[in-house]
Amino acid sequence: MSSRRSRQPSVPRITDDQIIGLVSKLRHLLPEIRHRRSDKVSASKVLQETCNYIRNLHREVDDLSDRLSHLLSTIDADSPEAAIIRSLIM
Protein backbone atom coordinates (compact mmCIF):
# COMPACT_ATOMS: atom_id res chain seq x y z
CA MET A 1 0.00 0.00 0.00
CA SER A 2 1.53 3.28 -1.06
CA SER A 3 1.08 6.50 0.77
CA ARG A 4 0.31 9.74 -1.05
CA ARG A 5 2.00 11.80 1.62
CA SER A 6 5.65 12.50 1.09
CA ARG A 7 7.77 11.45 3.97
CA GLN A 8 9.73 14.36 5.30
CA PRO A 9 11.94 14.16 8.30
CA SER A 10 10.31 15.84 11.24
CA VAL A 11 11.61 19.36 11.70
CA PRO A 12 12.09 20.26 15.33
CA ARG A 13 9.94 23.24 16.23
CA ILE A 14 11.43 26.08 18.20
CA THR A 15 9.45 27.02 21.26
CA ASP A 16 8.54 30.51 22.43
CA ASP A 17 10.84 30.03 25.42
CA GLN A 18 13.73 29.18 23.13
CA ILE A 19 13.08 32.29 21.03
CA ILE A 20 12.96 34.43 24.16
CA GLY A 21 16.25 32.89 25.32
CA LEU A 22 17.95 33.51 21.97
CA VAL A 23 16.75 37.11 21.81
CA SER A 24 18.02 37.61 25.35
CA LYS A 25 21.44 36.24 24.38
CA LEU A 26 21.56 38.57 21.36
CA ARG A 27 20.57 41.50 23.56
CA HIS A 28 23.56 40.88 25.83
CA LEU A 29 25.94 40.69 22.84
CA LEU A 30 24.94 44.05 21.37
CA PRO A 31 26.84 47.02 22.77
CA GLU A 32 24.10 49.43 21.67
CA ILE A 33 21.47 47.67 23.78
CA ARG A 34 23.56 46.09 26.52
CA HIS A 35 24.38 49.43 28.16
CA ARG A 36 20.83 50.75 28.30
CA ARG A 37 19.35 51.14 31.72
CA SER A 38 15.98 49.71 30.76
CA ASP A 39 15.56 45.97 30.41
CA LYS A 40 12.52 46.53 28.20
CA VAL A 41 13.61 46.14 24.59
CA SER A 42 11.35 44.51 22.03
CA ALA A 43 12.48 41.43 20.17
CA SER A 44 12.11 43.29 16.87
CA LYS A 45 14.43 46.06 18.14
CA VAL A 46 16.99 43.45 19.21
CA LEU A 47 16.83 41.82 15.77
CA GLN A 48 17.14 45.20 14.00
CA GLU A 49 20.13 46.14 16.14
CA THR A 50 21.67 42.72 15.51
CA CYS A 51 21.43 43.25 11.75
CA ASN A 52 22.90 46.75 12.06
CA TYR A 53 25.72 45.48 14.25
CA ILE A 54 26.61 42.67 11.84
CA ARG A 55 26.49 45.11 8.91
CA ASN A 56 28.87 47.45 10.77
CA LEU A 57 31.21 44.58 11.59
CA HIS A 58 31.33 43.65 7.90
CA ARG A 59 32.20 47.26 7.03
CA GLU A 60 34.95 47.29 9.64
CA VAL A 61 36.40 44.03 8.31
CA ASP A 62 36.35 45.37 4.75
CA ASP A 63 37.98 48.63 5.85
CA LEU A 64 40.70 46.85 7.81
CA SER A 65 41.34 44.49 4.92
CA ASP A 66 41.69 47.45 2.55
CA ARG A 67 44.04 49.22 4.93
CA LEU A 68 46.18 46.10 5.33
CA SER A 69 46.30 45.60 1.57
CA HIS A 70 47.40 49.21 1.11
CA LEU A 71 50.03 48.84 3.81
CA LEU A 72 51.28 45.65 2.19
CA SER A 73 51.68 47.44 -1.13
CA THR A 74 53.88 50.09 0.50
CA ILE A 75 56.44 47.81 2.18
CA ASP A 76 59.05 45.34 0.98
CA ALA A 77 57.23 42.15 -0.02
CA ASP A 78 59.96 39.94 1.47
CA SER A 79 60.05 41.64 4.87
CA PRO A 80 58.84 39.95 8.06
CA GLU A 81 56.20 42.70 8.37
CA ALA A 82 54.82 41.79 4.95
CA ALA A 83 54.54 38.14 6.00
CA ILE A 84 52.57 39.17 9.10
CA ILE A 85 50.24 41.36 7.05
CA ARG A 86 49.69 38.57 4.49
CA SER A 87 48.80 36.19 7.30
CA LEU A 88 46.26 38.70 8.65
CA ILE A 89 44.63 39.16 5.26
CA MET A 90 44.27 35.45 4.55
C-alpha positions as CSV (number, residue, x, y, z in Angstrom):
1,M,0.0,0.0,0.0
2,S,1.5,3.3,-1.1
3,S,1.1,6.5,0.8
4,R,0.3,9.7,-1.1
5,R,2.0,11.8,1.6
6,S,5.6,12.5,1.1
7,R,7.8,11.4,4.0
8,Q,9.7,14.4,5.3
9,P,11.9,14.2,8.3
10,S,10.3,15.8,11.2
11,V,11.6,19.4,11.7
12,P,12.1,20.3,15.3
13,R,9.9,23.2,16.2
14,I,11.4,26.1,18.2
15,T,9.4,27.0,21.3
16,D,8.5,30.5,22.4
17,D,10.8,30.0,25.4
18,Q,13.7,29.2,23.1
19,I,13.1,32.3,21.0
20,I,13.0,34.4,24.2
21,G,16.2,32.9,25.3
22,L,17.9,33.5,22.0
23,V,16.8,37.1,21.8
24,S,18.0,37.6,25.3
25,K,21.4,36.2,24.4
26,L,21.6,38.6,21.4
27,R,20.6,41.5,23.6
28,H,23.6,40.9,25.8
29,L,25.9,40.7,22.8
30,L,24.9,44.0,21.4
31,P,26.8,47.0,22.8
32,E,24.1,49.4,21.7
33,I,21.5,47.7,23.8
34,R,23.6,46.1,26.5
35,H,24.4,49.4,28.2
36,R,20.8,50.7,28.3
37,R,19.4,51.1,31.7
38,S,16.0,49.7,30.8
39,D,15.6,46.0,30.4
40,K,12.5,46.5,28.2
41,V,13.6,46.1,24.6
42,S,11.4,44.5,22.0
43,A,12.5,41.4,20.2
44,S,12.1,43.3,16.9
45,K,14.4,46.1,18.1
46,V,17.0,43.4,19.2
47,L,16.8,41.8,15.8
48,Q,17.1,45.2,14.0
49,E,20.1,46.1,16.1
50,T,21.7,42.7,15.5
51,C,21.4,43.3,11.8
52,N,22.9,46.8,12.1
53,Y,25.7,45.5,14.3
54,I,26.6,42.7,11.8
55,R,26.5,45.1,8.9
56,N,28.9,47.5,10.8
57,L,31.2,44.6,11.6
58,H,31.3,43.6,7.9
59,R,32.2,47.3,7.0
60,E,35.0,47.3,9.6
61,V,36.4,44.0,8.3
62,D,36.3,45.4,4.8
63,D,38.0,48.6,5.9
64,L,40.7,46.9,7.8
65,S,41.3,44.5,4.9
66,D,41.7,47.5,2.5
67,R,44.0,49.2,4.9
68,L,46.2,46.1,5.3
69,S,46.3,45.6,1.6
70,H,47.4,49.2,1.1
71,L,50.0,48.8,3.8
72,L,51.3,45.6,2.2
73,S,51.7,47.4,-1.1
74,T,53.9,50.1,0.5
75,I,56.4,47.8,2.2
76,D,59.1,45.3,1.0
77,A,57.2,42.1,0.0
78,D,60.0,39.9,1.5
79,S,60.1,41.6,4.9
80,P,58.8,40.0,8.1
81,E,56.2,42.7,8.4
82,A,54.8,41.8,4.9
83,A,54.5,38.1,6.0
84,I,52.6,39.2,9.1
85,I,50.2,41.4,7.0
86,R,49.7,38.6,4.5
87,S,48.8,36.2,7.3
88,L,46.3,38.7,8.6
89,I,44.6,39.2,5.3
90,M,44.3,35.4,4.6
